């Protein structure tokens, strides 16, 4: 898909780029190549392919929950610098 130098300048302006003439020519060729490839992908017949969110098999990386013994409150707070009732006390994050 051919681009005009004006279109490339407009794209550069949108991207807040200040390009010199040599850079405009270089990026024009690169953008044309990208658009040509996107056009080729658009023409691929995908009518027999069902929509999918991923091509990878689904699997969970999270282990199953298992009920076990919990720490006693005093043990959990044993190394707390400060505690208030049965909670850790930390300095405020927001004033």
C-alpha positions in Angstrom: 0.0 0.0 0.0 1.8 3.1 -1.2 2.0 6.1 1.2 2.6 9.6 0.2 5.2 11.7 2.0 2.4 13.9 3.4 0.8 10.8 5.0 4.1 9.8 6.6 4.7 13.4 7.8 1.2 13.3 9.3 1.9 9.9 11.1 5.1 11.4 12.4 3.3 14.4 13.7 0.7 12.2 15.5 3.6 10.3 17.1 5.3 13.6 18.0 8.4 12.8 15.9 10.5 15.3 14.0 11.9 13.4 11.1 14.4 14.6 8.5 14.0 13.8 4.8 16.1 10.7 4.9 14.2 9.4 7.9 10.9 10.2 6.2 11.9 8.0 3.2 13.1 5.2 5.4 10.0 5.1 7.5 7.8 5.4 4.4 9.3 2.2 3.1 8.9 0.5 6.5 5.3 1.6 6.9 4.4 0.5 3.4 6.0 -2.9 4.1 4.0 -3.3 7.4 0.7 -2.2 5.7 1.4 -4.6 2.8 1.9 -7.5 5.2 -1.3 -6.5 7.2 -3.2 -6.5 3.9 -1.9 -10.0 3.0 -3.1 -11.2 6.4 -6.5 -9.7 5.9 -6.9 -11.6 2.7 -6.3 -15.0 4.3 -9.5 -17.1 4.4 -10.3 -17.8 8.0 -14.0 -18.7 7.5 -13.4 -22.3 8.5 -11.6 -21.4 11.7 -13.7 -20.9 14.8 -13.1 -17.9 16.9 -10.8 -18.5 19.8 -9.1 -16.5 22.6 -6.0 -18.5 22.6 -4.3 -21.2 20.5 -2.7 -22.8 23.5 -4.4 -25.5 25.6 -6.1 -24.2 28.7 -4.4 -25.2 31.9 -4.4 -23.8 35.4 -1.1 -22.9 37.0 -2.9 -22.5 40.4 -2.7 -25.4 42.7 -5.9 -26.8 44.4 -6.7 -25.3 47.8 -6.0 -27.7 50.7 -7.2 -27.2 54.2 -4.4 -27.2 56.7 -3.4 -25.8 60.0 -3.3 -22.0 60.4 -0.9 -20.0 62.4 -2.1 -18.8 65.8 -2.6 -15.0 65.9 0.3 -14.5 68.4 2.6 -16.6 66.3 1.7 -14.7 63.1 2.3 -11.3 64.8 5.4 -12.4 66.8 7.8 -10.4 64.6 5.6 -7.4 64.1 7.3 -4.1 64.8 4.0 -2.7 66.0 0.7 -4.4 66.5 -2.7 -3.1 67.4 -5.2 -5.6 68.7 -4.8 -8.6 66.4 -3.4 -6.8 63.4 -0.1 -5.5 62.1 0.2 -1.7 62.6 2.0 0.1 59.8 2.6 3.8 59.1 -0.1 5.4 57.0 0.5 5.3 53.2 -1.6 8.3 52.4 -1.9 11.4 54.6 
